[in-house]
Amino acid sequence: MAAVGVLLILLPVTWACTPQKADYVMVSCFPNAIIANVPECPYGWEIGQLSLGGVCYTGINTPGFFRFTIPDLTPKNHSYCGTLSEYVGGKDPRYIFYNSIVSNDSSLTVRNQPVNYTFSCTYKAAYLVNNAVFSQRVATVYVNNGSLGSFKSQLSMNVFTNSKFLYAKDAPYVIDTSEIGSEVFIGIEAKGLSNRFKVVITNCWATPTPYSTDKKRWALIQNSCSLDNTVTIFENAKDSRSMFKFNSFRFQRLEKVSTVWLHCEVQVCDGEKLFCQPTPCTSRSTEFEPDPNGGILTMEFQVRAQHSSSYVHLAGPILCLLSIFLLNEFLGYFSL
């Protein structure tokens, strides 16, 4: 009975998960989503006790982290899971989105130190208040690692001149109809972060519209494996830049479409906390499954006839388009 008595005394103070310090947060400000990663079990709080904006208990438990996502940055939607948005006008109009990850325990007594990760992302707007468009090929990643300091990185997708990936082409990038089928070199790079952070390309696909969810799509990379036979992945998840190439194309039987959009699902992986390298392609499925860990960067490609200022509407077999539609970069910040 004595042993049982000791057990009953210990039960109220045992932890359901192993408490972690709550001094680490990574916020990724993607064009169409904000993704926040906080340590797994911060100060002993479980995933079901942390909410986005004090409203939505939508966190996902990923290896080493709790992940919260704001998937809707439509300026008209001012309240997704407590998200607040503010439009700042003037010569440099911006949208600012605010939210926080907070602890909430409905029990009578609270034994854990409270958690409040407050963050915001600021986007430079290129259009009017009700029709904001943010740069689709650029994201901003912020990391706060407690006493080790804060880091800011611009994550961007660019077209390069060749396989050496030394020189990025200026926007807009246009491919001449005579060069359809030529090699296109894509690099996705995070600048400003230490070597511990790795850029991981999970999926890349092309659509005839700007929408990454378009069911008309051509898969190039799935689950970090090349799916199209023209795709070569040079580096992925090894350092702060990942690169691949594919042959330019356009969608068949869409004669009025002279533009194709390339979408890549990307994440920045902390190599000191996680194993970032994808498993070998031969041992995993190549079914298309969007990765909840990543955000999407999008690039627009166009096709023009030689010596012509208008776009050519091509028919026939798969050909490609290319031109980066760069608006303005966007910034963000967060605080613990």
N, C-alpha and C positions, 0 to 999 in steps of 0.2 A: 504493500500500500504506500510505503514511503516513496518508492520510485514513481508510482502513479501521481502522487502529490507534486513531485518536482516537475513532471511533465506538464501538468495542468498550469503550473506557475509560468512555465516557459512559453506555452502556446500563444498568449496574447502578444508577445513581443517578437515572435519569429517573423522573418521576411518572406513574402510570397515570391519575391525575386531578389536577386543580389543587388543591393544598392550601388549605384554609380555616382560619381561626382557630376553635378549638373552644370559644368563650366564649359561645355562644348556644344556648338551648334553650327550647322552648315545650312545656309539658305541659298537656293538656286532660283534666280529670277529669270525664268524662261519666257518667251514671247507670249505664250498662251496659258501658262501655269506657273505657280510658285510652289516649290517643294522645300520643306524644312525637315532636316534630320536632327534629332536630339539623342543623347545617349540612352541606351536601353536601361530602363528602370532607374531614372534619375532620382536620387535621394530615396529610393525605395518605392516610388510610385509605379503602379502597373499601367499597362496601356489603356485599360478601361477606366482609369481614373484621371486621364489627361484629355483635355478637349481643345478643339480649335475654336477660339473666340468665346470659350465658355458655353458653346452651343452644340457643336458636333463632335461626337466621340467616334471619329472616323480614322484614327491612327492605325497604321499597319506596322506590325512587328517584323522588321527585317533583321538579318544577322548583325547584332551589335548596336542597332539603332531602332528608335521609334520614328516613323515617317508620317508627316502630315502634308496633304496636298490641297492647294486651292486651284481647281481645274478651270474655273471660269473667271476670266479677267475682263469680261464685257463691262464697259463703264456704266451701262444701264443697270447692271445688277450690283447694287450698292451693299448687299447684305449677305453674300454667300458665306454661311457659317461664321457670321459676325464680322466678315471683311468690310472694312470701310474704305471708300475711295474718295479722292479729292482731285479736282481739276484746277491746275494753276495756269492761268492764261498768260498773255504777254507775247513777246517776240519768240520766246522759247517755251511753248506750251508743254505741260507735263501732266501725267496722271500719277498719283501716289496711292498705293494700296497698303493698308495697315491691317495687321492681325496679331494674335498672340496665342501661344500654347500655354495653358494654365492647368494647375492641379485642382481637383475638386473631389473632396471626400465627404460623402453624406453621413458618415458615421458620427456618433456622439463625440468621440475623442479623435484628435488628429495627432499622430506621432511623427509624421514626416515633415521635413522642412518644405515649405511651399515652393512650387515651381512656377515661374512666369517668364517665358521667352517671348519678348516683344520684338517684332520685326516689321520691316516695310520694304517695298520695292518701288522705285521711281522710274517711270518710263517716259521718254521723250515722245510726244505725240506728233504725228505728221498731218493729221487731219482735224476735222471739227470735233466738238465734244461728243456728239452722238455717233460719230463714225471714226473712232480712233483706230489707227493702224500702227503697230509697233514693229521695229526691225525684227524680221523673222529668222535671221541667220546669226543673231548675236544674243548671248545670255550673259548675265553677271552672277558670279558665284562668290558668296561671302562665307568665310570661316572664322569663328571666334573660338580660340583654343585656350581660354582662361589666361593663366599667367604667361603662356607662350606667345600671346598677342593675337591680333586680328589680321586676316589676309583677304585681299580682294582680287578677283580674277575676271577677265573678260574671256568668255568662251565663245569662239566664233568658227563658222564654217566658211571656207574659201576655196576658190578654184586656183590651182597652181599651173605654172607653165609646163612642167615636166615632172618626171619621177624623182628628181632630186629635191623637190618641194622647197626650193629656196626663194622663189618669187611668186607672190600671189598676183593674180590678174585683177585689174581695176574693174569696178562695176560701171556700167552694165556689161556683163559678159555676153557676147553674141557669137553664135556659131553660124558660119556661112553654109548654105545648102550643099555646097560642093564638099564640105568637110563632115557631112553626116556620117556617123560610124567611127569617127576619130576618137582617140582616147581622151578621157576627161579625168583629171587628177584632183581629188578632193582631200583637203586636210582640215581636221577639226582640232583646235588648239586652245588650251587654257593658259593665259599669260598672267603672271603675278603670283602663282602659288608655288610652294616648295616642291621638291622632287618626290615627296611622299604621296602626292596626289596624282592619280592616273586618269586619263581620259579613256572612257570605255564606250565604244560604239556597239549598241545592241542590235538595232534594226535600221535598215535604210530601204526606202521604197519610193517609187515615183507615181504621181497621179496627174491627170490632165486638168485638174483644178487646184486652187490653193489649199484645199481642205485635206488635211492628213487622214481624215476618216473616210474619204471617198472610196467606195467599194471598187471602182475602176482603178486598179493599181498594178504596178509591176515591181515585184520584190527583187532587190539587189543583195541585201544582207539580212539574214534572219538568225537571231540568237548568236550573233557575232560570227556567223559562217557565211561565206560567199555562196549565193544561190544562183545568180545569173552567171553563165559560163564566161562572160567577159570581165567579171569582177576579180580583181586581185587585191587582197588586203596586205598592205606592206607592214604596218604596225598597228597593234591595238592593245590597249591596257598596259603598255610597257612604261610610258612616261606621260608627260603633259600634252603630247600630240599623237593623234592616230590618223593614219592615212590609208586611202584606197583609190583604185581607179576603176572605171567602167567605160564601155564604148557608148558614145552618144546615140540617142534614138528618139523616136517620137511614137505616139500611140497610133496604131493602125485604125483605119476607117473613121478617123475623126478629122475630116478634111478641113474643118474650120478652126481647128486647134493648132496654133503654132507655138504653144507654150507648154512646158512640162515643169512640174514642181517636184523637186527632190526633198524628201523628208528623212531626217536621221534622228533616231532616238538615242540620246546620249546621257551618260551620267559621269560625275566626277567621283572617283573612288579613293578613299583614304587608305593607302597601302600599309600604314602602320596599325590600322584597326581591322582591316579585312584583307582577304586574299582576292585580288582584283582580276587575275588572269582567268579568262573563260576556259571552260573545259574543252578538250579536243572535239572538233566537229564530228568525228566519226562516232562519238559516244553519246550524242544527244540529238534530239528531234530538231528538224528545221521547219516545223509548223510555226506560222506567224502568231506570236503571242506578245502583245505590247508589254514592255517591262515597266511595272509600276514604280521602279526606282529611278527612271530616267525622265527627262523632258525632251521636247521635240524642237529641232532647228529645221528651218525650211529655206530652200533656195529656189529662185525662179530662173528657168532657162528658156531662151527664145531662139527661133530660127529666122534668119533673114537671107534673102537672095543677094548675091554679090552686086555691089554698086546700087543697092536699092534701100530706101529708107522705110519701106513697108515690109510687113511680115509676110512670108510666103505660106500658103496653105498647101501642104504636101499630102499626097495620097500614096497608097501602096504600103509596102512593108515597113517594119519598125525602123524609125529614124529618130534623131534627137534634136533638141533645142537647147539653148543655154544662155542665160543672162541673169546675173545676180541683181535682185531687186533690193537695194540697200536703202533703208529709210534712215533712222537715227539710232545710235546705240542707246541702251538704257542702263540705269544705275539702280543700286539698291543699298539698303543698310539694315542692320538689325542690332538689337541689344539684348543682353541677358536681364 
